[in-house]
Amino acid sequence: MDFDKYHGIGNDFVMLADPDDALRLAPRTVTRLCDRRLGIGGDGVIRVAPGRAGGDLLMDYINSDGSVGEMCGNGIRCLALFALERDLATGRSLRVETGAGIKVVEIQEDGRVRVDMGEPEFRPQAIPVVWDGDDALHAKIELGEGLVEAACLSMGNPHAVLFVDDPATAPVTTLGPELEHHPAFPSRVNVEFVAVHGRARIGMRVWERGSGETLACGTGACAAAVAARLLRDTDPTVTVQLPGGELEITWAGPGDGPRPVVMTGPATKSFAGTFDLEAYR
């Protein structure tokens, strides 16, 4: 079976074209494909099929642990370039069906990809997070060593944003998995460790639900920018510095009418190849 390997500032994916919408991937197959020593390697697998409900294409995103992801910001940028190269769609603007609804994706003249990520969701039951109140922007999560305050919201998938002095020294690999599997998050959670460097710039590391620490997370960058806008008075457009590179995130803030988050960033093809699907079942 043919595949392409893409990454969005280091967040990497095995891309599979499924024009007949017939391919079904078991969790074991995905974990074996994503194995960086015994497989192709990646943070997840993206199956690209024709749209079923008004979109041009369907993005079926599966994390490296075999769990299904509702949405992947870096992955959807990779999908846009993959679809264009593979002639899966025509034009530089696409409506892509995801587990978090239809997202509009545009390939810009400079090669970067712009994505309307939709509006952030703050209601605790919709994130979901176990918390009383109209929002969970100051949620207190009880851990064995004490309380952790997190700004919880959804960008089509759940996020817990923690403000820290320096992401480089934050306990990403210990606190991240502890929060991911905490009972307060019934669907698990992505955890962002965020520092504000100025009104127009923030830095972060991320522990991704189902993948562990990754070099970048698009929905996580959006969640971090929204939380920083609300709680740290940053500008409507910020540059988010991640270990793998930078993303530009724009959110006007709360108000009347639609308030979508817009993400702009690169996507890169690394290589292509073939594999024996039966060997990975």
N, C-alpha and C positions, 0 to 999 in steps of 0.2 A: 504494500500500500504506500502511496506517495504521501509525503509530509513536507511542510516547510517549518523552519524554526525562526520565530520572531521574538523580539523583545521591545518593551517600552521602558527606556532608561533602566535596563537591567532586570526588569520583571519579565521572565521569559516563558514562552509557551510553545507547545507542539500544536501546529495548526493543521487541521484535517478538513478537506473539502468533501462534502456529502451532498452532491446535487440531487440525489434521489431521496434524501431524507430517510435512508434505510439503515444507517450505521448505529448500532447500539453498543456502548462501551461500558463494560462492567467495572466497578471500582478497582478490582484487582488489575485489570488491564491498564487503567490509568496510572495507578501507583507504579507499575512496572515500567511503563513508558517514561515516567517522570524521574525514575531512578537515575542519578547522575553518574553512576559507575556501571550499572548493568543495563541501562536503557538509553533513551535519547537524552533525557535530562530536561527538567523544566519545573516551573512553579505550578503548572497546570496544563490541561489539554483543552483546546477550543475546537469544537465541531461546528462547521459553517454549513447551514442548509438553507433551502428556500424559505421565505417567510410563510407563515401559516395564518396570520391574523392582521393583514394589512401592511406588514413590513416588507422591505425588499429582501432581507435575509434574516435568518434566525441564528443567534449566537447561543450555543450550548456550552457553558463553561463548567469544567470540573476541576476542583483543586487537586493538588498532588497526592492528598491522602484518600482520594476517591469520592469525597463529598461534593455535592452540587453547590455551586455558587450562583446567587441570583444575578450578580452583575460584577464586571471587572473593568475598571476604567482604562488601565493600560492595555488590557486584552482587546477592548473594542477598537482602540486606535490601530492595533496590529491587524485586526480583522479588516479594517477599511483598506489598507494597502494590500493585504493578502487577496481580498476579493477583486480588487482592481487588476492585479497581476494575473490572477487565475481566470479572469473573465467570468466571474461569478455574478457580477453586476456591472451595469454601465453607468457612467457619470461619476462625478467626484462628491456627490451628496447621496447619502444612504439613510434609509429608515431601518433600524436594526431592532428586531424583537429580542428582548432579554427577559430573564426572570423578574426584572424590576420594571417592565413595561418597554415601550418603544423609545429608542434613543436616536436622535438625529445626529449623524456624523458627517463632517465635511473635511475633505482633503484640501488644504490651502495651497496657494501658489508656492510658498516657501518649503513645502513638503511636510510641514507639521499637520497634525490632525486636530480638529476642533470638535468637541462633543458637548451637546446639550445634555447634561446629566440629570435634569429634572430638579424638582424642589426638594430641599431637605425636609425630613420628617422628624418632629420633636415629641410626638405623643408617646409616652412610655410603652403602651400596649402595642404600638405599631412598630417599635424599634426591633425586637421587643427587649424591655428591661423591667425587672421587678422594682417598681418605684412609684410612690404615691405623688400625685401632682399633675399639673398640666404639661410639664416638660421634665426632663431629667438632666438639665444642663449643670446641675450641682449635685449629682447623685453621689451618695456616700456608700461605698462598697466595703463591707466588713471582711477583712482577711485575718489570718491568724496573728499577724504582727500588728494589727491595728486597722484604721480606716483609710481608704484611698478615695479621694474625690475625683470624679470623672465627668466630663461633659459628654453625655450619651445622645446620639442621634442616628438617623438612618439616611444613607444615600442609596436606598434600594437594598442595602445590606447593613447590618448593625455595626456601630462604631462606638468606642469609648476613647475619648481624647483626654490625655493627661498632660498638663503643662509642667515642664521641667526646666531646670537651669541649663542643662547641656545634654542633648540627645546622645552624644558620644559616650557618656558615662551612665546613662540611664539603664536600669535593670531590665532591658528588653527581653532577654532570653529566660529570665526567671519570673518576673511579674507578668510578662506577656501571656505565657501559657496558663498561669494561675488565673488570670482574669478571663481568658478565652473560655475556660471550662467552669467558671464560677456559676453557682445556681442562680444568681441574679440575671443571667443571660441565657434564657431557655433555648435559644438558637445558636449559642456561642457568640463570640464577638471578635472583631478586629480591634487591635489596641494600638493607638498612636501616641508616641512620646514626642511632644512638641515644645519648641522654644521660639519665642518671638524675638526677632533680631531687629525689628523696626516696623514702621507702619506698613511697609510694602514688601516685607520679607520674613518668612518663617522657615525654620529647619525642623526636620522630623526623622525618626526611625519608626518602623512599624513591625508589629507581630501580626501576621495575617492568619485569620481563621482557616485552618485546613492546610496551610503551607508553611507556617513558622515565620521566622524573620526573612524578609525579602528586601531586595535593593530598592524597591519602589512599590507604591500602591496608589492607583489613581483615585479610587473612591475614598481611600484614607486621606489623600491630600485634600480632596474636596471637603471632607468632614473636618479636617484640621483647620482649613481656611474659614469655614463657617463658624466654628467655635471661636477662633481667634477674632473674627469680625464682631461677634456678639459679646465676647468676654474680655477681649484685650484691645478693642477699638482700632483694629487694623483697617487699612484701606479696602475699598471694594475689590480691587485687583491686587493680588499678592503673588510673588514668586515663592514657590515651595521648593526648598532644597532637600533632596533625599540622597541617600548614599549613591544611588545610580545616576543622578542627574536632577534636572529642574523641570517643574511644571508650572504653567501659568493658570491660576484659578481666579475666576471672577464671580462674585455674588453681591448683588446690590444691597442685600440685607433685608430684614423684615419690612412688610408694607402691603399695600393693596395691590391686587393683580398678581399675575404670575411672577415668581422670583426664582427662576432656574439658576443652578450653578453651572458655569461653563468652564470646561477644562480644555487647555490647548497644550500639546506636547508632541514629541517625536515618536516614531515607531521605526524599527529597523529589522530588515531581514538578515539573519545570521547565515543560514545555509539551508539546503534542501536535501532530501534523500528518500529512500524507500525502506520499509521494514515488513517483516512477515507477521501479519496480525495474529495468526494462529499461535505463533510462538509466545505471544504476550497474553494469551487468554488464561 
